Amino acid sequence: MVEQPRVFVAGHRGMVGRAIVRRLQALGHEAIITRGRDELDLLDQRAVHDFFREQSIDQVYLAAAKVGGIHANNTYPADFIYDNLMIEANVIHAAFQAGVRRLLFLGSSCIYPRDAPQPMAEEMLLTGPLEPTNEPYAIAKIAGIKLCESYNRQHGTDYRSVMPTNLYGPYDNFHPENSHVIPALIRRFHEAQERGDGEVLIWGSGVPRREFLHVDDMAAASVHVMELPRETYESHTTAMCSHINVGTGRDCTIRELAETIASVTGFRGRLRFDASRPDGAPRKLLNVERIKKLGWQACVSLSDGLSQTYAWYRSHCGPLSK
């Protein structure tokens, strides 16, 4: 029998990390290593180094990150750049020192220039200014890609990067102020429906276009890319452009998204858009031809994914009183 690799999923309590653990378990992986923040602080370089030295890890899924929506990024820019830089630097360097064979870094589509040609191909990285509302977070994620590339070039490691589009699904952050657009709208429409409100206020004009990927699709893509033979992965990337986009290849306007969520939650009132609030980038759609050529594509439709996510929200977040 072939011995299973010992796999460390960093950030296993987050939405993406949980989904990766579920995917690995469904595929029969048993040697999955996880640590909560109370057990291992990824901001603590010494603790991370000691952890890797003790655990004999073969693969790392680096899904740990500080994340949030426009409001959170605008309010806490120092936290977003510092925490994410420290997490990825500590984990990637400790993995290298411990001889970890393969690592997958999870980035974000916000790495691309604000006005990048659509859909955004991997080669668009570092070709123009970033979206100001999340620039610190984006710079941290770009640094993670370049860390992986640099260790590969200098030390011959096999560290890979995937860049997901906007993610949603079970265990998302449904905080009323610091969440991303889908969980924020799900909560807002649900509470409006519970109270019997006649309208729901939505930040922005509703015009920007966004692409959304269910987290279970992201987990499947992550495992798929991790398990590719090295020569296959490298034949579709370059030393200076080694990351791979992960998305659906389809987008919609924020207004269309809000109308779909209103339908899913049963809300029949009016949608009011506050154009004085920031819109962010006008469009964010990923070119996903590279990952398709590597044998993967998304399978969860937006309508099905939103219905599943709302069902999860109702069962886990409870009635309005909670």
N, C-alpha and C positions, 0 to 999 in steps of 0.2 A: 504494500500500500504506500502511496505517496503521502509523505507527511504534510499536513496542512501548515501554511504559513501562520505565524503569530502576527495578528493584525491589531494595530492600535488605531482606534477611531477617536481623534481629538475633537471635543465638542459634541459628545454623544447625547447630551441632554438638550441640545438645540434641535430645531426643526430638521435641518439637513442631516446632522449627525445621527439622529434617531432613525431617519429613513435609510441611511446607509447601513446601520446595524440591522434593521429589519431585512434589508435586501441580502446582506451577507448570511444571515440566519436562514433565510429562505433557500439559499443556495447550498446550505449544509455546512457553513463555516462554524466551527466550535471554538477555535482559539482566538476569540475576540477580546481585546483588552480595552477597558474603559476606566476613566477616572473622572470623578466630579471635581468641581472647583474647590470644594472643601478638602479633597484628598490630594490634589495636585494643582497648584497655581501656575498656569502657563506663563505668567508674567515674571515668575521667579526663575532666573537662569540656572541657579545651582540646583533647585528642586527638579527642574526639567532634565538637567544633565544626569542627576543621580537616578531618576526614574528610568531613563533609557539605558543607563549602564547596568541596571539590575534586571531588566525585563527581557532581553534577547529578542527584540522585535524585528520582524522581517519586512512588514509593510506599514505605512502610515497614511491614513486619510486625514488631512489637515482641514477639518471643517469648523474648527473653533474660530470665532471672530466676534467682534463687537459690531452689531448691525442695528439699523434703524431707518426710518423714513426721512423725508425732507426736513421735518421739524427737528428731529433728533440730531441729524447731521449739522444743521445750522446752529443749534444750541450748544452742542458739545464737540466742536471740531477738534480740540486738543485731545479729548478722550479717544476719539475715533482714530486719529493718526497714531497716537502713542500706543494704545492697547494693541492695535492690529500689527504695527511694526514689531513690537516686542514679542507677541505670540509667535508670529511666523519666524522671526530670527532665532528665537530660543529653540523652537521645535526643529526647524530645518538644520541648524548647526548641531544640536544634540543628536539628531538622527544620523547625521554624517559621522560624528565622532564615535557613535556606537556601531557603525557599520551597517546601518539599515539599507537593505538592497533597493527598495522602491518606495517612493513617496508620491502622493497625489495632493497638490495644493488646489484648494477651491477659491477662485477669485470672484469677480463680479463684472457684469457688462458695463459698469460705470467707468471702467478703465479707458474706454474709448473717448476720443474728442467729442465735445458737445455737438459740433456740426459735422461729424464724420458722414461720408456718403452712406446711404442706406441701401440694402442691409449691410451692417458693419462686418467686414472681413477681419481676420486675425491680423493682417498686415497693416491695418489702420492704427495700431497701437503707436503712441508717441508721435503722431503726425499733426497734432493741433491742440489748442487749449481744451481743458477739461470743463465739465459743467461746474460752475462755482459753488452750487449748493452742497455738493458732496466731494469736492476736490480732495480734502485731507484723507477721506476714506479711500478714494480712488488711487491716490499716490501710494498709500500703504499696500493696496492690492497689486499695483504695478511692481512695487519693490519685492513682493512675494514671488512673482513670476521671474524677476531678474535674479533673485536669490537661487531659485531652482536652476535656471540657465547657467548661472555662474559656477555653482557647485558641479554641474554636469561637465562644463568646459574645463574646469581646473582639476577636478578630482575623479571624473569618469563615473559619477553617480547616475542613477536612472530616476530622476525626480521630474515629475510631470505636472502640468497645470491645466485645469478646465475652467472656462469662464461661463457661468450660467447666466441666463437672462433673469428677469424678475421671478422669484420663486414664491410659492404659496402651498398651503396644505395643512395637515394635522400638526399640532404643536407649534403653529405660528404664534407670533407675538401679537395679541389683540389689545394692547394698551391703547387707550383713547387718543394719546398724543404722539407716542414714539414709535408707532407701528408703520408698516408699509401700507400701500394703498388698498390691497385686497382685504387683509384682516381689519383695517380701519373701517372700510365701508361695510363689511359684513356685520361688525359690531354696531355701527351707526344705524344701519337699516333694521337690524334685529331689535334694537332698543326702541327705535321709532315705531316699529310695528307693535311692540309690547305696550307702549304708551298710547298708541292710537294717534300719533302725530300726523299732521296733514302734509308736511314737507320734510325733506332731508337736505341739509346744507353740505355741499361738496367743495373742497378746496380747489381753486384753479378754474380755468375756463372750460375744461372738459375736452379741449381740442387735441392736446398731445396724444401721440400714439405709443402704446406700450405692448410688449410681448410678455406672455406669462407661461410659466412652466410648472406643472405639478411636481412637488418634491419627490414623489415616488419615481417619476421619470428621471429626475436629476440623480437619484440614488442609483438607478439602473445604469445610467450613462457613466457615472463615476466608476462603478465596478467594472463596466465594460472597458473603459479606457485603462484602468489599472491593470487589467488582465491581458491586455494586448501584448504580444511579443515585442521586445524592444525594437527589433529591426522594422516591424510594421509601424510602430508609433513614429520612429525617427524618419521613416520614408515619407510621412505626411506632414512633417514639421521641419524646422531648421534650428540651428543652434541659437539664433537670435530671434526666432519667432516660434517658440516651442509650445505655446498654449493652444487649446482647442475650444472653440465656442460650443455651448450646449443650449439649445433652445428648440422652439417648434417651427421657426421660420414663418410664423404668422403673427400679426399684431392687430390691435383694435384701438379705438379712441377711448379715453377715460370716460366719456359720456356713454359709449356703448357698453363699457364694463359696468358702469353704475346701473344702467338699465337692466343688464343681465342679473346683477346681484339683487336688484329690487324685485325682479321676477322670482328669483330663487327663494328669497326670504318672504315673499308674499306681500311686500309693501306696494300699495297702489296710490300713494300720495304723489306730491309734486317734487321734482328734483330741482334744487336751486344751486347754481354754480357761482362761487365767489371769485371773480376774475382778479380781485386785488391780491389774492394769495398766489405764491409762486407756482409756476407750472413745471419747472425743471426743464430738461432737454425737450425739444419739440418732438423728437422721435427716437426710439431705441429698439431697433430690430436687428437681430444677429444673422449673419450669413452662416448657415449650418451645413454647408456643402462638405466641409472637411470631415465632420464627424459622421455624416451619411456615408461617405466613401469608406470610412472605417467600420461600417456595418451596424450603425445605431441610428434610430430616430424615435421621436416622442410618440406615445400612443394614447395618452389621456387627453381628451378634448377639454376645452375651457369650460363648457357648460357642465359636463360631467364632473370635472374637478371642483368647480365651485359648489355644486350640489353636495358632493362628498365632504367638502371642507365645512360647509354650513351645518351639515348633519353632525360632524365631529364637534363643532363649536357648541351646538345646542346640548349635546350629551356631556361635554366636558366643562364648559364654562357656565352652564346652568341658567336659571331664569334671571330676569333683570335685577333682582335683589342682590345677586352675587357680583 
